[in-house]
């Protein structure tokens, strides 16, 4: 496990053991996120899914989660703040 300079907490800490996704975003998370902040994101993601009845397999809901992930982890590709998530259309 490599040490990373985490964009979320700003500290140099142990990173993730592997990329959480098999795409460019997974590599970005791996390079810029410590294991502690990733764990915090997973809790935040569960809260968003439950409180706003998001279905990750729905492309619109997946996009909401992706934007919130980028904002929460302060990833370099983040384009501002997280969505004000409301109840999405069915």
PAMI-866533 format. One record per residue (C-alpha): residue number from 1; chain; x negated, y negated, z negated. Coordinates in pm, 1 decimal, padded with zeros to 6 digits. Each point is the difference from the previous one (the first is absolute). Last residue first. Layout:
PAMI-866533
node num NUM, chaine A, east X, north Y, up Z
...
***
This chain:
PAMI-866533
node num 90, chaine A, east 03836.7, north -00775.0, up 01100.2
node num 89, chaine A, east -00106.5, north -00363.8, up -00012.0
node num 88, chaine A, east -00265.4, north -00073.0, up -00259.4
node num 87, chaine A, east 00086.7, north -00093.9, up -00357.8
node num 86, chaine A, east -00228.5, north -00288.4, up -00069.1
node num 85, chaine A, east -00374.5, north -00012.4, up -00004.2
node num 84, chaine A, east -00150.6, north -00343.2, up -00034.9
node num 83, chaine A, east -00276.9, north 00103.7, up 00225.1
node num 82, chaine A, east -00357.4, north -00002.2, up -00120.5
node num 81, chaine A, east -00205.8, north -00311.6, up 00041.8
node num 80, chaine A, east -00237.7, north -00097.7, up 00271.3
node num 79, chaine A, east -00120.5, north 00174.8, up 00312.3
node num 78, chaine A, east -00200.2, north 00283.9, up -00152.0
node num 77, chaine A, east -00266.9, north 00123.7, up 00242.0
node num 76, chaine A, east -00274.6, north -00055.2, up -00259.7
node num 75, chaine A, east 00188.9, north 00211.1, up -00255.8
node num 74, chaine A, east 00136.3, north -00178.3, up -00305.0
node num 73, chaine A, east 00103.2, north 00335.2, up -00153.5
node num 72, chaine A, east 00350.4, north -00127.3, up -00077.3
node num 71, chaine A, east 00023.7, north -00195.4, up 00328.1
node num 70, chaine A, east -00107.3, north 00294.0, up 00216.2
node num 69, chaine A, east 00223.7, north 00243.2, up -00190.7
node num 68, chaine A, east 00296.4, north -00239.7, up 00020.1
node num 67, chaine A, east -00038.8, north -00031.3, up 00375.6
node num 66, chaine A, east -00024.3, north 00379.6, up 00032.9
node num 65, chaine A, east 00303.8, north 00057.9, up -00222.2
node num 64, chaine A, east 00209.8, north -00238.6, up 00207.5
node num 63, chaine A, east -00123.0, north 00164.4, up 00322.1
node num 62, chaine A, east 00096.8, north 00342.0, up -00138.0
node num 61, chaine A, east 00347.2, north -00134.9, up -00076.4
node num 60, chaine A, east 00044.0, north -00114.3, up 00359.0
node num 59, chaine A, east -00139.8, north 00327.7, up 00136.9
node num 58, chaine A, east 00230.3, north 00215.0, up -00219.0
node num 57, chaine A, east -00214.4, north 00291.3, up -00123.2
node num 56, chaine A, east -00095.4, north -00202.7, up -00310.8
node num 55, chaine A, east 00367.2, north -00021.3, up -00106.8
node num 54, chaine A, east 00046.6, north -00309.2, up -00213.3
node num 53, chaine A, east 00272.5, north -00013.3, up -00263.6
node num 52, chaine A, east -00106.8, north -00346.6, up -00114.6
node num 51, chaine A, east -00062.3, north 00081.2, up -00365.6
node num 50, chaine A, east -00117.6, north 00355.7, up 00062.3
node num 49, chaine A, east -00230.1, north -00054.5, up 00296.6
node num 48, chaine A, east -00141.5, north -00323.1, up -00143.0
node num 47, chaine A, east -00062.3, north 00160.2, up -00341.0
node num 46, chaine A, east -00165.1, north 00302.6, up 00157.3
node num 45, chaine A, east -00224.1, north -00230.9, up 00203.3
node num 44, chaine A, east -00098.1, north -00197.2, up -00310.2
node num 43, chaine A, east -00103.0, north 00321.6, up -00175.6
node num 42, chaine A, east -00203.2, north 00108.4, up 00303.4
node num 41, chaine A, east -00154.5, north -00347.4, up 00013.1
node num 40, chaine A, east -00124.0, north 00032.4, up -00360.2
node num 39, chaine A, east -00166.2, north 00330.6, up 00087.8
node num 38, chaine A, east -00165.5, north -00167.1, up 00298.5
node num 37, chaine A, east -00116.9, north -00279.1, up -00232.9
node num 36, chaine A, east -00169.1, north 00252.1, up -00228.4
node num 35, chaine A, east -00157.0, north 00196.8, up 00286.8
node num 34, chaine A, east -00168.6, north -00309.4, up 00138.6
node num 33, chaine A, east 00109.4, north -00150.3, up 00330.5
node num 32, chaine A, east -00193.6, north -00158.2, up 00287.7
node num 31, chaine A, east -00167.8, north 00274.3, up 00205.9
node num 30, chaine A, east 00260.1, north 00273.1, up -00063.2
node num 29, chaine A, east 00290.4, north -00241.3, up 00054.9
node num 28, chaine A, east -00152.0, north -00112.4, up 00331.1
node num 27, chaine A, east -00060.8, north 00361.0, up 00104.5
node num 26, chaine A, east 00361.4, north 00087.0, up -00075.9
node num 25, chaine A, east 00109.9, north -00307.8, up 00192.3
node num 24, chaine A, east -00194.3, north 00119.0, up 00302.8
node num 23, chaine A, east 00180.2, north 00335.3, up 00003.7
node num 22, chaine A, east 00020.3, north 00333.3, up -00181.4
node num 21, chaine A, east 00140.1, north -00144.7, up -00322.7
node num 20, chaine A, east -00114.6, north 00015.8, up -00364.4
node num 19, chaine A, east -00369.0, north -00011.0, up 00099.4
node num 18, chaine A, east -00202.2, north 00233.4, up -00217.5
node num 17, chaine A, east -00160.8, north 00007.1, up -00344.9
node num 16, chaine A, east 00128.2, north -00347.4, up -00081.4
node num 15, chaine A, east -00235.3, north -00266.0, up -00125.8
node num 14, chaine A, east -00198.2, north -00021.9, up -00321.3
node num 13, chaine A, east -00032.4, north -00359.0, up -00113.8
node num 12, chaine A, east -00148.3, north -00334.1, up 00100.2
node num 11, chaine A, east 00250.8, north -00258.2, up -00120.3
node num 10, chaine A, east 00216.0, north -00249.9, up 00187.8
node num 9, chaine A, east 00325.3, north 00150.9, up -00126.6
node num 8, chaine A, east 00179.3, north 00036.7, up 00334.2
node num 7, chaine A, east -00285.4, north -00044.5, up 00248.9
node num 6, chaine A, east -00196.6, north 00276.2, up -00171.6
node num 5, chaine A, east -00376.3, north -00008.4, up 00049.9
node num 4, chaine A, east -00046.0, north 00372.8, up 00052.2
node num 3, chaine A, east -00201.2, north 00270.9, up -00175.1
node num 2, chaine A, east -00007.6, north 00326.7, up 00187.8
node num 1, chaine A, east 00151.2, north 00330.5, up -00110.0
***
